[in-house]
Amino acid sequence: MKDISELTLKDLQPSQFYISEKKLATVEAWLHPADLSNFEPIPVKLLDGVPVMTDGHTRAVAALRAGLDRVPLVWDEDELDWRLYRACVTACRRRGIGSPADLLGRIISAEAYAEQWDAWCDRLHADIDAGVIEVVPYTRADIPDVLSFERRLREEEADWGWVIDDAYIAQVQNSFEGDMFRDALSYLAYLDGQAVGRIDACLIRSHFDGSTKAYLDWICVIKSYRHRGVAQALLARLRQELKARSVDTLIALTASNEEAQRFYKHVPDSILRDTGIWIDI
């Protein structure tokens, strides 16, 4: 990781996705690119090894518009609600915002800012406090969240059988390229501002009876978040999507551990039958 003095604006991950035109005008009125002695340092905190801006987004955008690529930065030492910041960073990534430069085209009026950012934050606070589970499609932008999820799995339970290395990450990234994985369905469950569960399936098309079925490849929830309805929410979302695609059968191999067995036995409209077998090719 770079020292904070080496970081440029392009190295920083924003945690908000709109800039107020009114606030920006105020900053630009006092900002002098040649003299940053009055420039309040932008606070930065590491989130999963990534330097995240916890404030100062308007100053960062004003600096970029003034032709600057470096400004004073400082490590944020405050205790923050990481649930909220994780959720905000995830929302930014989903909108293609990975640096302050991506905010240059997201400058809106003060009225729109109040409606589209301030009100969004209020809803987010309420959802987090209420323990609302959000289930969303897994996209390439969510890979950092998934890697954090998988590392958390390993922190709370024994080894999961595969290594999170560069080769694995590259393989996952490649799965979002082209049409090879067009029949893959993946969803993430977010709670407390972070990915805590995941479900993966794929469509199976067969000439046997001309049908399309689905295979449940994986469903997993971080141990400390189990028994809170996360797995049920994931399965419900997958079933909803399969029904929309006119798929009427979901096939699953039940894991051998007792906790998984209990879950599958209580899945509505299901029956345990046949025996699964893994054949190496």
JOZI-V658040 format. One line per field, one symbol per residue. burial: 1 if it has 9 or more other ideal C-beta (glycine too) atoms within 8 Angstrom, else 0. A space follows every 50 residues. Layout:
# JOZI-V658040
burial=???
This chain:
# JOZI-V658040
burial=00010010100111111111111100110010100000101111111001 11110111111111010100101101000100111111111111001011 01110111010111011010100110110000101001000111111111 11110000000000000110011010000000011111111011111111 11110100000111110010110011000110111111101110001001 0001000001101100000000000000000
